[in-house]
């Protein structure tokens, strides 16, 4: 599964071709989602379409999902035999079409980057590394530490954007395409 993000309330539709585990031979593909935080785990079960495994969930069904980060695992079953074929992470994002309050759809890396940049600009609360009330100790991040953190988070955000672009079928922002020909 290549998805890293999904908006709950959308229709889930996925077709998998597994040559070692064809649906026509009775193999059933299942995808289990387990929340990293609060949320009830759930499983999607595929249907056979020739040799392919087709997994769908209606918009109404996905609207009942809880927004959050999940670990997913895909596995196939044939009778008592189970084989794991993949796993990863996916962010189930809230549906902005039905939101009644403000939504922050930024990734954790983007939130961190925005916060670090706000501290560097002086437009945010002080960048506190640690604080002790009884001993009255306060330690702030140094400018070099903040700049290093900004660089790391900016790299993470670029990687997320690149992955999102590739998943959406867009080109790689890091590549420059040139067409040569006669004028």
Secondary structure, DSSP 8 states (H G I E B T S, - for coil): ---SEEETTS-EEEEE--TTS-GGGT-EEEEEEEESSSS--EEEE-EEETTEEEEEE-HHHHHTS--EEEEEEEEEEETTEEEEEEEEEEEEE--TTS-SS------HHHHHHHHHHHHHHT-SS--EEEEETTTTEEEE--HHHHHHHHHHHHHHHHHHHHHHHHHTT---TT---------
